[in-house]
């Protein structure tokens, strides 16, 4: 006779509900965010579309996403025109006009630099994930390490052989806000996880951690694989090399 405890009907229903919730919740949230974004773009673009070109004029219901399609076409067209000499001259003229406005030029210059850094392919984004001791010794915080650049801060505060590196410490669960810190390079513990994995770790408050590849160290040499006792051959081979080297006669 089996001694395994029987699962009650309510427990099974609860497990089914949790399983369905885990499957449906990400889909529902993703659909809600996408739908809200489409509606937000439509609310900005559709009022400027002439009525004769809008499908809402000829249909009894509004067409969601039409404003988004028009916006994508216009942005692509502006990029195409900017790539030639005439379009570049027009953009430069507009930037010179904005540069003469005291408040607007600061906002425009900052936003332009941010978007150029984020969307460019020059590799100026965060390059690695690391750990720093913050807010006190023994407590570690996840940071995104920026590329090493020589700045005025480095010229005034760098120590010999240990330069300061700009790191961004994001806040949980919103990684777009956080603190910019300049930390000595020796105080940063670099990690192997990608920037995307680090962002997931921040957003999930540590619940979604990337898979780690276990490594076995034998006589100071790392060996990839599962964490387990090393084989006899792995232990014996470096020892034989060591004995051979030590027993070799001096010339």
Secondary structure, DSSP 8 states (H G I E B T S, - for coil): --------HHHHHHHHHHHHHHHHHHHHHHHHHHHHHHHHHHHHHGGGS-GGG-GGGTSSS--TTHHHHHHHHHHHHHHHHHTSHHHHHHHHHHHHHHHTSHHHHHHHHHHHHHHHHHH-SSS-S--EEEEEE-SSTT-EEEEEE------HHHHHH-BTTB-EEEEEEE-SS-TTSEEEEEEEGGG-EE-SS-HHHHHHHHHTTTSS------EEEETTEEEES-SS---HHHHHHHHHHHHHHHHS---
